[in-house]
Amino acid sequence: GQQLNQSPQSMFIQEGEDVSMNCTSSSIFNTWLWYKQDPGEGPVLLIALYKAGELTSNGRLTAQFGITRKDSFLNISASIPSDVGIYFCAGPPRLLSYQGGSEKLVFGKGTKLTVNP
Amino acid sequence: KAGVTQTPRYLIKTRGQQVTLSCSPISGHRSVSWYQQTPGQGLQFLFEYFSETQRNKGNFPGRFSGRQFSNSRSEMNVSTLELGDSALYLCASSLGPLETQYFGPGTRLLVL
């Protein structure tokens, strides 16, 4: 099945620094989603991208849908301690999802972010 | 609007037992999906329900089953529990199968 390769696996940064992480796939995705998960909680949707080349911001977070439709990037500017958590990229793996096929989400393995105050 | 709720939040079972987990979707959401999250395998799709019908199923053994009720609430059942079933089980709801999914807090299952 389709897989998402997410990097880096972990990051240790100082408060105030900017962060970049990315997600790649060998297959095309029509939608890219970025989630954040805090310990003991479920993932929370941060940003959704629906069009190749799309650049979307949510506060200090900015995500881009790659032109090739096989990658996506998430940037966090001026990190703060509450940014700590695991960030996942995800997407529905079927190209022709309107055909009623598999609309389930495929997830990357996550990027664990640690922010030192 | 209340989010996705899952009960119980924590559960301890022993091998061979069975377990039922419950998920109440966001009001108005008719699609419910279940995922298993483990440190080794990450987040893996179990199954998806819409209008009381299973639409998709992930690559899990038949010991994992689910159902959806007319009010869109869903339950998943795991029979003959194995140690490897210890995981965080997440439920996600959406307006429909093609809509963005919103996750609940999960049920953490420990099998001893």
Interface residues (C-beta under 8 A of the other chain):
Chain A: G1 L33 Y35 G40 E41 G42 P43 V44 L45 A48 F88 A90 P92 S97 Y98 G100 G101 S102 E103 K104 L105 V106 F107 G108 K109 G110
Chain B: V4 S33 Y35 G42 L43 Q44 F45 E48 R55 N56 G58 N59 L90 C91 A92 P97 L98 T100 Q101 Y102 F103 G104 P105 G106 R108
